[in-house]
Amino acid sequence: MADSTFDIVSKVDKMEAENAVNQARKEIDQRYDFKGVGASVEWSGEKILLKASSEERVKAVLDVVQSKFIKRGISLKSLDSGEPYASGKEFRIEIALKNGISQENAKKIGKIIRDEAPKSVKSQIQGDELRVQSKSRDDLQETIRILKAADLDVDLQFVNFR
């Protein structure tokens, strides 16, 4: 019997992220506490740009955006939000979406699999994802459970379970 496998990836659904940004933009346009403070949310290429007249207001905009991402089922681990910085008369925060697993995180995940997963499970780094294989599907499911319980700073999805 051939080995069973699955892939560990970290991807953000672009359409869901865009929907979350649009919902946040609508809420900011309608809310009374954001009137007259120049609050806005813009999608610019790979980054989301938040603007407001004060550092306090731009952090409130960030809070609204994060809540919309959570409602859309996108983990906050997938967002890389910077610190507020002044730009002329306004404050800005840039948020980048994390796609793929970095080599450093892939090595951490591989170490967790080697140390804690059943011995029949093997992992292999393939670019920005990991391939995990074993003869036993139960061992693979146990590995998924271990990785979900691990406290990693990256959002993991488990795909192509065969």
C-alpha positions in Angstrom: 0.0 0.0 0.0 1.3 3.5 -0.9 2.0 6.1 1.8 -0.7 8.5 2.7 0.2 12.2 2.6 -1.0 15.7 3.2 0.4 19.1 2.7 0.8 21.9 5.3 0.3 25.3 3.8 -0.4 28.9 5.0 -2.5 30.8 2.5 -5.1 33.6 2.8 -8.1 33.4 0.5 -7.7 36.7 -1.5 -11.5 37.1 -2.0 -12.3 36.7 1.7 -9.6 39.2 2.6 -11.0 41.6 0.0 -14.5 41.1 1.4 -13.3 41.8 4.9 -11.6 45.0 3.8 -14.8 46.1 2.0 -16.9 45.4 5.1 -14.5 47.3 7.3 -14.6 50.3 4.9 -18.4 50.4 4.9 -18.5 50.2 8.7 -15.9 53.0 9.1 -17.8 55.2 6.6 -21.0 54.7 8.6 -19.8 54.9 12.2 -20.3 58.2 14.0 -17.0 58.1 16.0 -15.1 58.0 12.7 -16.7 61.1 11.2 -14.3 63.9 10.6 -11.1 62.1 11.5 -10.1 61.1 8.0 -10.4 57.4 8.8 -10.0 55.1 5.7 -9.1 51.6 4.7 -7.4 51.0 1.3 -6.3 47.9 -0.5 -3.1 48.7 -2.3 -1.6 45.7 -4.1 -0.4 43.2 -1.4 -0.9 45.6 1.5 -3.8 47.1 3.3 -3.3 50.8 4.3 -5.2 52.2 7.2 -5.3 56.0 7.7 -6.7 58.4 10.4 -5.9 61.8 11.9 -4.6 60.5 15.2 -2.7 57.4 16.4 -5.7 56.5 18.7 -8.2 56.6 15.7 -5.9 54.6 13.4 -5.7 51.9 16.1 -9.5 51.8 16.3 -9.6 51.4 12.5 -7.2 48.5 12.9 -9.5 46.9 15.5 -12.4 47.2 13.1 -10.4 45.6 10.3 -9.2 42.7 12.5 -12.8 42.0 13.7 -13.9 41.7 10.0 -11.1 39.3 9.3 -12.1 37.1 12.2 -15.8 37.1 11.1 -14.6 36.0 7.6 -12.7 33.1 9.1 -9.2 34.5 8.4 -6.8 34.1 11.3 -5.0 37.1 12.7 -1.8 35.1 12.5 -2.1 35.7 8.7 -1.9 39.5 9.2 1.4 41.3 9.6 0.4 44.7 10.9 3.0 47.3 11.5 3.2 50.0 14.1 1.4 53.3 13.6 3.6 56.0 11.9 3.0 59.6 11.2 2.8 60.7 7.5 2.2 64.4 7.2 -0.9 65.3 9.2 -2.2 61.7 9.4 -1.2 58.4 11.0 -1.0 55.2 9.0 -0.7 51.5 9.6 0.3 49.0 6.9 -1.0 45.4 7.1 0.6 42.7 4.9 -0.9 39.3 4.3 1.3 36.4 5.1 1.3 33.7 2.4 3.4 30.6 2.5 5.5 29.2 5.3 9.0 30.7 5.8 12.0 28.4 5.9 12.4 29.2 9.6 8.8 28.2 10.5 9.0 25.2 8.2 12.0 23.9 10.2 10.1 24.5 13.5 7.2 22.5 12.2 9.5 19.8 11.0 11.1 19.6 14.4 7.7 19.3 16.1 6.8 16.5 13.8 10.1 14.7 14.4 9.9 15.1 18.2 6.2 14.7 19.0 4.5 12.9 16.1 4.4 9.1 15.8 7.7 7.7 14.5 6.3 6.5 11.1 5.6 10.1 10.1 8.1 11.9 7.9 8.1 15.5 6.7 9.7 17.2 3.8 10.0 21.0 3.1 8.9 21.8 -0.5 9.3 25.6 -1.1 6.8 27.4 1.0 4.9 24.3 2.2 5.5 21.0 3.9 4.7 17.5 2.7 3.9 15.0 5.5 3.7 11.2 4.8 3.2 8.0 6.6 1.9 4.5 6.0 -0.9 5.1 8.6 -3.7 7.6 8.1 -4.3 7.6 11.9 -0.7 8.7 12.5 -1.2 11.6 10.0 -4.4 12.6 11.8 -2.6 12.5 15.1 0.1 14.7 13.6 -2.5 17.3 12.5 -3.9 17.3 16.0 -0.4 17.9 17.5 0.2 20.8 15.0 -3.1 22.4 15.7 -2.3 22.3 19.5 1.2 23.8 18.9 1.6 27.5 19.5 3.0 28.6 16.2 3.1 32.2 14.9 1.8 31.1 11.5 -1.8 30.1 10.4 -1.7 26.5 9.1 -4.1 24.7 6.7 -3.9 21.0 6.0 -4.7 20.1 2.3 -4.5 17.2 -0.1 -5.1 14.5 2.4 -4.7 11.3 0.5 
